[in-house]
């Protein structure tokens, strides 16, 4: 039998310059646009990484990023009935 060779992990480090998302019902596709330092200087287009997420995964990621950035989570909106009796 042949020898197995472990996959080499390529690490790309860059900056996030844009993003967009597409709603697919219970799922989302998030398109992240990034530049590596060498591409930025060459005037190339940004790299695109598309990630398929459930909406639950997207909510967990959003909450994580809010906490990691030190931002507060958005205040919960009061319901219609609460506003009538407030």
Backbone as numpy.savetxt, mean C-alpha at the origin, in Angstrom:
# Nx Ny Nz CAx CAy CAz Cx Cy Cz
19.52 -37.42 -8.01 18.69 -36.24 -8.01 19.56 -35.00 -8.01
18.99 -33.91 -8.56 19.73 -32.66 -8.65 19.79 -31.92 -7.33
20.74 -31.07 -7.25 20.92 -30.25 -6.04 20.00 -29.04 -6.13
19.32 -28.72 -5.03 18.48 -27.52 -5.03 19.31 -26.33 -4.63
19.09 -25.26 -5.34 19.81 -24.01 -5.07 18.82 -23.01 -4.52
19.10 -22.43 -3.35 18.15 -21.45 -2.80 18.04 -20.24 -3.72
16.83 -19.68 -3.77 16.61 -18.49 -4.59 17.32 -17.31 -3.96
17.91 -16.51 -4.80 18.55 -15.28 -4.33 17.46 -14.22 -4.18
17.45 -13.55 -3.07 16.47 -12.52 -2.81 17.03 -11.19 -3.29
16.32 -10.55 -4.21 16.73 -9.25 -4.72 16.03 -8.18 -3.90
16.79 -7.27 -3.36 16.22 -6.18 -2.59 16.29 -4.90 -3.40
15.13 -4.35 -3.67 15.05 -3.06 -4.35 14.67 -2.02 -3.32
15.47 -0.98 -3.22 15.18 0.10 -2.28 14.96 1.36 -3.09
13.85 2.01 -2.83 13.54 3.23 -3.57 12.60 4.10 -2.76
12.02 5.07 -3.44 11.07 5.99 -2.80 9.71 5.83 -3.46
8.68 5.97 -2.66 7.31 5.92 -3.14 6.95 7.28 -3.71
6.52 7.33 -4.96 6.20 8.62 -5.58 4.74 8.73 -5.97
4.00 7.64 -5.88 2.59 7.70 -6.22 1.91 6.37 -6.00
0.60 6.42 -5.97 -0.17 5.19 -5.84 -1.58 5.42 -6.34
-2.23 4.33 -6.66 -3.64 4.36 -7.04 -4.23 3.02 -6.65
-5.54 2.95 -6.66 -6.19 1.68 -6.34 -7.39 1.48 -7.23
-7.77 0.23 -7.36 -8.94 -0.13 -8.15 -9.80 -1.03 -7.28
-11.07 -0.66 -7.12 -12.01 -1.42 -6.30 -12.54 -2.59 -7.12
-12.37 -3.79 -6.59 -12.85 -5.00 -7.26 -13.95 -5.69 -6.43
-14.76 -4.92 -5.75 -15.80 -5.51 -4.91 -15.27 -5.78 -3.52
-14.99 -7.05 -3.22 -14.46 -7.40 -1.90 -12.93 -7.29 -1.87
-12.31 -6.98 -2.99 -10.86 -6.89 -3.09 -10.44 -5.55 -3.69
-9.15 -5.27 -3.59 -8.56 -4.07 -4.17 -7.28 -4.45 -4.90
-6.96 -3.69 -5.93 -5.63 -3.76 -6.53 -5.01 -2.41 -6.26
-3.86 -2.41 -5.59 -3.14 -1.18 -5.28 -1.90 -1.13 -6.17
-1.75 -0.04 -6.89 -0.60 0.16 -7.78 0.34 1.16 -7.12
1.52 0.69 -6.72 2.53 1.55 -6.09 3.55 1.96 -7.14
3.85 3.24 -7.22 4.83 3.76 -8.16 6.07 4.16 -7.37
7.21 3.58 -7.74 8.45 3.83 -7.01 9.59 4.15 -7.96
10.60 4.79 -7.41 11.84 5.06 -8.13 12.99 4.53 -7.32
13.91 3.88 -8.00 15.20 3.60 -7.39 16.11 4.77 -7.74
17.12 5.00 -6.93 17.98 6.17 -7.12 18.58 6.22 -8.53
19.03 5.07 -9.03 19.65 5.06 -10.36 18.64 5.41 -11.45
17.39 4.99 -11.31 16.37 5.30 -12.32 15.97 6.76 -12.29
15.97 7.36 -11.11 15.58 8.76 -10.98 16.51 9.65 -11.78
17.80 9.40 -11.66 18.77 10.23 -12.37 18.72 10.01 -13.87
18.34 8.82 -14.29 18.29 8.52 -15.72 17.04 9.07 -16.39
16.10 9.62 -15.60 14.88 10.18 -16.16 13.90 9.13 -16.64
13.99 7.92 -16.11 13.09 6.84 -16.52 11.73 6.98 -15.85
10.77 6.23 -16.34 9.44 6.16 -15.73 9.53 5.40 -14.42
8.61 5.66 -13.48 8.65 4.92 -12.21 8.31 3.44 -12.42
8.79 2.62 -11.50 8.42 1.21 -11.49 7.02 1.09 -10.91
6.27 0.10 -11.37 4.93 -0.15 -10.86 4.90 -1.52 -10.21
4.38 -1.57 -9.00 4.15 -2.83 -8.31 2.67 -2.90 -8.00
2.02 -3.91 -8.49 0.59 -4.07 -8.25 0.38 -5.15 -7.20
-0.41 -4.82 -6.18 -0.66 -5.73 -5.07 -2.16 -5.99 -4.99
-2.52 -7.27 -4.93 -3.91 -7.69 -4.80 -4.19 -7.92 -3.32
-5.17 -7.20 -2.77 -5.50 -7.28 -1.35 -6.99 -7.48 -1.14
-7.34 -8.17 -0.06 -8.73 -8.12 0.37 -8.94 -6.77 1.04
-10.18 -6.34 1.15 -10.43 -5.05 1.81 -10.05 -5.13 3.28
-10.15 -6.30 3.87 -9.74 -6.48 5.26 -8.22 -6.28 5.39
-7.45 -6.84 4.47 -6.00 -6.65 4.48 -5.66 -5.17 4.29
-6.38 -4.50 3.41 -6.13 -3.07 3.16 -6.40 -2.26 4.42
-7.46 -2.58 5.16 -7.78 -1.86 6.39 -6.70 -2.09 7.44
-6.22 -3.32 7.58 -5.16 -3.62 8.54 -3.88 -2.87 8.17
-3.53 -2.86 6.88 -2.35 -2.13 6.42 -2.49 -0.64 6.67
-3.67 -0.09 6.38 -3.90 1.34 6.60 -3.75 1.69 8.08
-4.31 0.87 8.95 -4.20 1.10 10.39 -2.74 1.03 10.84
-2.01 0.05 10.32 -0.59 -0.09 10.65 0.19 1.16 10.23
-0.05 1.64 9.01 0.67 2.82 8.52 0.32 4.07 9.32
-0.95 4.21 9.72 -1.33 5.34 10.56 -0.57 5.32 11.88
-0.50 4.15 12.51 0.21 4.04 13.78 1.71 4.24 13.59
2.29 3.65 12.55 3.73 3.77 12.30 4.12 5.22 12.02
3.23 5.98 11.41 3.53 7.37 11.09 3.27 8.31 12.25
2.65 7.79 13.31 2.34 8.64 14.46 1.08 9.45 14.28
0.33 9.17 13.22 -0.91 9.89 12.97 -2.05 9.27 13.77
-3.05 10.06 14.01 -4.23 9.55 14.68 -5.17 8.93 13.68
-5.89 7.92 14.12 -6.90 7.35 13.24 -8.05 8.35 13.12
-8.72 8.38 11.99 -9.83 9.32 11.81 -10.91 9.09 12.87
-11.51 10.18 13.34 -12.59 10.07 14.32 -13.79 9.38 13.70
-14.45 8.55 14.50 -15.64 7.87 14.00 -16.77 8.87 13.87
-17.50 8.77 12.78 -18.62 9.66 12.56 -19.80 9.22 13.40
-20.53 10.19 13.92 -21.72 9.88 14.68 -22.85 9.56 13.71
-23.68 8.63 14.09 -24.80 8.24 13.25 -25.88 9.31 13.19
-26.78 9.15 12.27 -27.86 10.10 12.05 -28.73 10.25 13.30
-29.11 9.13 13.93 -29.96 9.21 15.13 -29.25 9.93 16.26
-27.96 9.70 16.40 -27.21 10.37 17.47 -27.21 11.88 17.24
-27.13 12.31 16.00 -27.10 13.75 15.73 -28.46 14.40 16.03
-29.57 13.64 15.94 -30.88 14.18 16.26 -31.06 14.45 17.74
-30.43 13.61 18.57 -30.62 13.72 20.01 -29.43 14.31 20.73
-28.52 14.86 20.02 -27.31 15.42 20.63 -27.54 16.81 21.13
